[in-house]
């Protein structure tokens, strides 16, 4: 293998990309429903590749972590700040309790088993499946003023602890959230989700990503007036609970302007558009349905709108409909609601947050009017605003240079904490003003995936040689302690959510619990079991808060152990 060593000496970056390629290939291998994932796979591949003797400049590692942690903050910022209100107190308490339990568990185990700062931080990163802790802990270790060799050893131990504990950390969250929690509450996730849908939306089904009903929720139908002769347009629409709209009217082969006080006559052709559940009873009161008629077609349009209306943040859909007034909402229907690429159930009690994406359905004129009132029309773009991105990362790095002294103790956020804080603020500002600072979801995901995987791979490459020795000496102990770090906070938070926060619906508690651990695989399992997006609402809030709190565990563990 001398030829491979020579290649790595001439081109160290080739070792990085080999680690990524092999690592993500390993990460795709499935064991039942479990996958190791690309980040953990890249770390394992990098440790093996490091045995050939290769080093990558730490400046590359710093850049990769900076873009990763900024992207995390950018994505979480809108949800994080929007969640800091009274209506989300349960979810906030859930995420904070999980982070405190995780920190306490790691610190106590480190004291009992005499673990060093690196291994302890690795336990937190892998046991809580929060890969960002590797970076924030490693950054904090460099600020301790230790000799270079000791810093390198501790940072290597962070990677070791993560690699050994990550697999069970991910699997354990799935077991607790998907399997144990429903049994603990003596409930079925699918049944519980349907109960919540029925409670909030009259039993109408809600659909997840890629799903739709065989009967469309919004529909248009054409009628010849018989029974409704003598009624006004307004009476027809109000009789349909304002969930149907008269879009076109024809009398004697001629188009008639649709006015609210226009009286319908026998033989008129009327085009109704609206929600199917309101259309069916309304249609029976109008007359004979007609398949088609010349001149009665209407072009309908959907517009994606960023919800930013002042005074309506965290108001329910029902409250907003009431506040808007009939004239403004006339002829406009909400087709979908998304929050950070997660579809939300169309429920009257759903609280909209600034930055939510509403898909409006109606005529071009109606949807344009409504979009101007609701916020900004979202114009799809595949380009990233690099002025905004570059400024955001720069501000974060500059914040990381600031040092506050409490007595003789220097306190600093470091590059990781600064970039995270900057990302939160810049992402929040972007959600309020979509006209600048664009970073498409795919671009943000690429920065997160590539940044973190590259950072972790460089850690593995630079510290892999000494990792093998530590692993042989403490591997089994680290694995067992990692299992404790995984399970104990999950169980304590589950009991806290059930008995203190009074979650009485298993689907909602499962979503909140998985979010408070930033456990995406577990959340995927919950959605699969529930067959409903209902768990998404608590998950979105706890996930955003946990992304920040768990990331900050790195320097806290380093400081307390």
Secondary structure, 3 states (H helix, E strand, C coil): CHHHHHHHHHCHHHHHHHHHHHHHHHHCCEECCEECCHHHHHHHHHHHHHCCCCCCCHHHHHHHHHHHHHHHHHHHHHHHHHCCCHHHHHHHHHHHHHHHHHHHHHHHHHHHCCCCHHHHHHHHHHHCCCCHHHHHHHHHHHCCCCCHHHHHHHHHHHHHHHHHHHHHHHHHHHHHHHHHHHHHCCCCHHHHHHHHHHHHHCCCCCCCCCCCCCCCCEEEEEEEECCCCCCEHHHHHHHCCCCEEEEEEEECCEEECCCCCCECCCCCEEEEEEEHHHHHHHHCCCEEEECCCCCCCCCEEEEEEEECCCCCCCCEHHHHHHHHCHHHHCCCEEEEEEECCEECCCCCCCECCCCCEEEEEEEHHHHHHHHHHHEEECCCCCCCCHHHHHHHHHHHHHHHHCCEEECCEEECCHHHHHHHHHHHHHHHHHHHCCCCCCCCHHHHHHHHHHHHHHHHHHHHHHHHHHHHHHHHHHHHHHHHHHHHHHHHHHHHHHHHHHHHCCCCCHHHHHHHHHHHCCCHHHHHHHHHHHCCCCCHHHHHHHHHHHHHHHHCHHHHHHHHC
